[in-house]
Amino acid sequence: MAFGRRVFITRASSQQWEMMMKKMTMKLSAIALSLTMGLVACSEQTDTVQSSPKKQVVETQAQQMSEAVDRDIQNTAKELGTKVANWQIAQFGNLSYIPESHREKSENAKFWIQASFYIGLTRWIDETNDKSLTEYVSDVVKKENYELILERPYHADDHAIAQTYLWLAERTGSEDAYLPTKDVFDMILDKPPTVGLSMADTETSTGKYHLEGNCQLRWCWADALFMAPRAWAQMSKVTGDPKYLEYGDKEFWASADYLFSDEYGLFYRDSRYFDTKSDNGEPVFWGRGNGWVFAAIPLIIEELPKDHPSRDKYIELYKKHAEGLMVLQKDDGYWPASLMDADKVKTPEVSGTGFITFGLAWGVNNGILTDERSKKVVEKGWDAITKAVTDDGRVHWVQHVGKSPDPVKESDSQLYGSGAVLLAASEMLNWQQ
């Protein structure tokens, strides 16, 4: 009995042991399963962090929004530029909206006022390849026999139209388009000016056109750097003779070094303003005057051979000038007529804003200005420009012909204002943030 009982107990214990072991095995299996699931979950979370699908979605959406903004700007530029070009061309038969003091000169296709429009228009044609506009420009300059105003052959203003003649010559290979200008330039090279760069306070007149002392012969005011140097670079490109670019480059830097303020990153209009102060005690830096130069620098750079020794120097000046200008943009997107005294002329001024916006947009599009601030400044300036153009294409808020920050009315419009807007629009056609 005792033996049998011991056997029973042993068997019972064995069964209990087996059951206990099964329970432990189940628990261990559960723990193992739990751990495995936990590891899988951790792995999935890690993969989630690494792949960041939500982040990718956000980035994709941001890119799509950015591309949509770019397309909207490009479409607006196409529409606005077309309207401005068509409106201005349609008005050549009736320039009564221009004050009588400069109406006759504005009607002269050889004079700088109209020539400045054609510089903007030809740039627009380069970007749109509008054949009808090309034919229009060709007809205009043919009627002028590709001639310059010869009453003051050294004067920078009277070289401005040469930029259009030479543009056409490069496009067509026509010698007729550039030979009259070449004759004038050759005369200047034979008898180069030797006067200084200071501008006299007194002006005299001969016939229709006024004379400005030393500045009759040399480029000693800011506007001149838009009017003449590019034409000299173009002449070398068309003829293959570097002597024209050498002269233009030398004279550009003589004037730029003379008029540029390293302290402010801005150009004085001419020597008469070196010590002139605005009502707020700040130096007088004219908005459009700086716009002339800032628009000219990209246009000149584009005409230079890739290995030209002054290329880096032009780009360095461009960067300094860009910095000086960007910090002065007003909250409404315009640049003041008086750059250091925004209260001097509180209204918008679109010609200066157009030239500056063009210059900055060119820098962004060409990878010279790469920071986000530059892009925002450009878009702000462009938005301001669009608000100043009427539905039919008339450009408002354009300061009339002058040499200093003067009052502007909304209805004020001028040919060079349309040219400035066309320059800006030509760059915004290719805008990408």
C-alpha positions, 0 to 999 in steps of 0.5 A: 500500500505504501509503495502503491501510494508512493507510486500514485503520488509520484505519477500525480507529481509528474502530471503536475510538473508537466502541466506546470512546464506547459504553463511556463512554456506558454508564458515564455512563448507569450513573452517571446511573442510580445518581445518580437511584436515589440521589436517589429513595432520599433522597426516599423517606427524606425522605418517611419522616421527614416522614410518620413512619409508625412514630411515627404508629403509636406515637402511635395505640397510646398514644392507644388505650391512654389511651382504654382506661384512661379507659374502665376508670376510667369503668366502675369509677366507674359500678360503684363509685358504684352499689354505694356508693349502694345499700349506704348507702341499704339501711343506713338501717334499721340504722345499728348500725355507727355508734358510739352517740355519733353514731348518733341524729344519723346517723339524723336526715335533717336533720342534717349527717351524713346531709345530707353523704351526700345532697350526694354522692348528688344529685351522682351523680344529676346525672351518671347521671340515675338516676330511681329515686334521684331519687324516693328523695331526693324521698321522703326530703325530703318526709317532713322537710317540707323543714324545717331544724333550728330549735334553732340556726337560724344554725348552718352544719351545720344548713343542709347539708340545704338543699342537697338541698331546693334541688337538688330545687326547681331540678329540679322548680320546687316552691316547697314545697321551698325556702320553709321554708329561705327563711324561715330565711335571711330571718330571718338577713338581718334579724338578721345576726350581728355576732360575730367568728370565733374559736372558744371552747374551751368548748362548751355544749349545748341539747337534742340539739345543742351550741353553739360560741360565736361559731361558733354564729352564723358560719361560723368552722370549715373544715367550715362552708364545705361545709355552708352557703355553697352553699345560699345561692348555690342560694337566689339561683338558685331565687328570682332574688334576689341577696341570698342569694348576696351574704350567702353570698359575703361570709361565705365570704370572711370565713371563708376569709381567716381560716382559710386559710394562704397559706404552706402552701396549707391551711385551719386547722380553726378558730382553736384550731389557729392555734398548735397543733403536731403531734408532729413540730413541724409545724402541725396541718392536718386532712385531712378539714377541708381536704377539706370546703373543697376539695370545697365550692369547685367546688360553689359555683363551679357555682352562681355566675352566669358573670359573678359578680365573685367567680368568679375569686377562688374559682378562684384560691383553688382553685388555691392549695389544690390545690397545697397538697394535691397535694404531701401525697398519700402513696405509697399514694394517700391523704391523711393524716388529719394533713396535715403529719404523716403518721405521726400517723395512718398508716392510710388515711383515705377521707373526706378523700381522697374530697373531695380527689380529687373537687375535683382531678378537677373541676379537671382535667375543667374545664380548670383543672388541665392538667398531667400531675402533676395527672392522675396525682394524681387517678388515684392518689387514685381507685385508693386509694378503690376499694381502700377499698370492699367488694364490696357497697359499704361504704366503709371507713377513714372517720374518725368524727365529730371535729374533728382527726386521730384514729385510723381502723380499717378497719371504720370507716364513716360516711354522709359517707364514702359521700357523699365517694366518690360525689362523687369517682365522679361526676367520674370518670364523665367522666374523660379523660386 
